[in-house]
């Protein structure tokens, strides 16, 4: 996932952006399977494994520290 993809996933989980805005910004192949479509998002909202969000946060922190190139 790219930097912006991680940011939008974190914002979606914290209810700062809607799924529709998330879908406009993040390509389907880069979305978690649970949030691939709007209907799957509604079904799985709040059930996304915390590991996925934590990994996104770790990648953002690693990029900020210059440990990741992409």
C-alpha positions, 0 to 999 in steps of 0.5 A, spaced: 500 500 500 502 507 498 502 512 503 496 515 501 492 508 501 494 507 508 492 514 510 485 513 508 484 507 511 486 510 518 481 515 516 476 511 514 477 507 521 476 513 525 470 515 521 474 521 518 472 520 511 466 516 508 467 510 504 465 513 498 471 518 499 475 512 501 473 508 494 475 515 490 482 515 493 484 508 493 484 503 487 480 496 489 486 492 488 489 496 494 483 495 499 482 490 504 477 485 502 473 486 507 472 493 504 472 492 497 465 494 496 460 498 499 456 492 501 462 489 504 464 495 508 457 495 511 457 488 513 464 488 516 464 495 519 468 495 525 470 488 524 476 489 520 482 486 524 486 491 528 492 488 525 491 491 518 490 498 521 496 497 525 500 495 519 498 501 516 500 506 522 507 502 522 508 503 515 506 511 515 511 511 521 516 508 518 516 512 512 516 518 516 522 516 519 525 514 512 525 507 513 521 505 507 522 508 500 515 507 498 
